[in-house]
Amino acid sequence: MRSGGGPQATGYYSATGFGLQGYRPESARPERRRLASNFRAAGHRPTSKSGARSLKAVSICSVVGFLLLISPGALAADRYAVVITGASAGQAYAEKYDKWRGAFLATLTQKLNYPDDHVFALAESEGGNVVRATRDNVRRVFAGLRSRLMTGDLLLVVLIGHGTTGEDDEAKFNLVGPDLRAAEWADLLHMIPATIVFVNTTGGSFPFLRRLSGPGRIVMTATDSAAQQFETVLPEFFVKAFDDPAADEDKNGRVSMWEAFHYASDGVHRWFEQHGQLSTERPLLDDNGDGVGREAQNPGSDGALARTVFLAPAPPGTGDPELLRRRAALERQLDDLRTRKASSPDPSQLDADIERLLVEIARLSRQLREKP
């Protein structure tokens, strides 16, 4: 990251340098900013012929803006990520958190091609490409993002570390020094127009689901109860999801947020089974704005948005509406079959149907990739 001087060869921008160097709001992405200006002017009713033409252009811009709102995953223009590992409370935890953070940052910048100045890393100790995870630095990062992101952009926030819950299910993420409560995190995200993916992997994460839920947001937590405050293993599997081909269930070359959630949830379940322990974490995902959430293997209304949101950009030829519609319908059928299989007395009876759907989804995905 930057820390006042020039950019390092493989670094990210620092929280302290955000908005001061390398970025000028007045000149950045002028075409999109003109679009936003036109969209805000949609209430003006000109009377001249040139004004009528302007009104027609504004109407077109309004349609484009609407499409950006209803299809955030497919049309995301710029992608940003904030990855925070908080106070560790011990060397063993610090090493583990540093390993997860480093691996995920490498995936974002090297595999998913996030620009260095779109990735922000904060941790317990400052050094190299990372700034200290203090409350002030976190606020500074989000203040910069609020002026930089636009409708259609994608913002990923990942919290790794310790969390606590208190009275009335109030939750905190443990930073260096004073912590930030879930309600304060919600304030930080307020007025950011992008699609937001917020992943809290800590034991005290459950109350964040209700606090941060909203339209155009995907919220993932490691636990389904405020009483579950044990150390979590979800971060290990969430990080692996974007680097393991097995997570790409429909074989379309990208891992959706739903696929990452499903992969990580399975990993957590297997981990507790292998260690002969009673599971103390059950990941939840909410993406319909009701603040309730669902487990990956249980039925529920959440998941539609998460299936359309990817950290990786869309490869060429993935925009055919009819093929996308058919694939989405098959993915819903696949989810229903998996739900039925989880409660079926003879799960093997559904394996053939599941395999058939996976093959058909893969075929459609290949068509989408190859379509000019």
HELIX and SHEET records of a PDB file:
HELIX    1   1 PRO A   30  ARG A   40  1                                  11    
HELIX    2   2 ALA A   41  GLY A   43  5                                   3    
HELIX    3   3 LYS A   49  ILE A   70  1                                  22    
HELIX    4   4 PRO A   72  LEU A   75  1                                   4    
HELIX    5   5 GLN A   91  ALA A  106  1                                  16    
HELIX    6   6 THR A  107  LYS A  111  3                                   5    
HELIX    7   7 ASP A  116  HIS A  118  5                                   3    
HELIX    8   8 ARG A  135  ARG A  148  1                                  14    
HELIX    9   9 GLU A  167  ASP A  169  5                                   3    
HELIX   10  10 ALA A  182  LEU A  189  1                                   8    
HELIX   11  11 PHE A  206  LEU A  212  1                                   7    
HELIX   12  12 LEU A  234  ALA A  241  1                                   8    
HELIX   13  13 PRO A  245  ALA A  247  5                                   3    
HELIX   14  14 MET A  257  GLN A  274  1                                  18    
HELIX   15  15 ALA A  306  THR A  308  5                                   3    
HELIX   16  16 PRO A  321  SER A  343  1                                  23    
HELIX   17  17 PRO A  347  LEU A  350  5                                   4    
HELIX   18  18 ASP A  351  GLU A  370  1                                  20    
SHEET    1   A 7 VAL A 131  ARG A 132  0                                        
SHEET    2   A 7 VAL A 119  ALA A 123  1                                        
SHEET    3   A 7 ARG A  79  THR A  85  1                                        
SHEET    4   A 7 LEU A 154  ILE A 160  1                                        
SHEET    5   A 7 THR A 195  ASN A 200  1                                        
SHEET    6   A 7 ARG A 217  THR A 221  1                                        
SHEET    7   A 7 LEU A 284  ASP A 286 -1                                        
SHEET    1   B 3 GLY A 163  THR A 165  0                                        
SHEET    2   B 3 ALA A 171  PHE A 173 -1                                        
SHEET    3   B 3 LEU A 180  ARG A 181 -1                                        
END                                                                             
